[in-house]
Amino acid sequence: MARRPTLQDVAREAGLSIATVNRVVAAAPGVREDTARRVAEAAQEFTMLDTLVNQDTRRLT
């Protein structure tokens, strides 16, 4: 099973700092909408990748 993405993974994918991703996840005030969208899109990429890996793994068993 693939490991869960970390804040660092999402930050790298979104091109943002870990602190910024953490602020988005914590729903801190003052986070710009476009920044939150970048984090959500990066996290979605990991979710889709994880789903594909799990589907492939199930097919092999």
C-alpha positions, -999 to 999 in steps of 0.1 A, spaced: 0 0 0 13 35 -8 21 58 21 -1 87 28 11 121 15 27 144 40 24 182 43 59 183 27 47 162 -3 17 185 -8 38 216 -4 63 204 -29 36 195 -54 18 229 -49 51 249 -50 44 263 -15 60 262 19 50 236 45 39 264 68 15 277 41 0 242 35 -4 238 72 -23 272 74 -46 260 46 -52 227 63 -59 244 97 -83 269 79 -63 298 94 -76 332 86 -60 353 59 -53 324 35 -59 336 -1 -85 316 -21 -60 309 -49 -35 295 -24 -61 272 -9 -71 260 -43 -34 252 -51 -32 231 -20 -65 214 -27 -54 206 -63 -20 192 -51 -37 170 -25 -62 158 -51 -33 147 -73 -21 125 -44 -56 111 -39 -60 102 -75 -25 86 -76 -33 66 -45 -66 54 -60 -49 43 -92 -21 25 -72 -47 7 -51 -68 -3 -81 -37 -17 -98 -27 -36 -66 -62 -51 -64 -60 -63 -100 -28 -81 -93 -42 -101 -64 
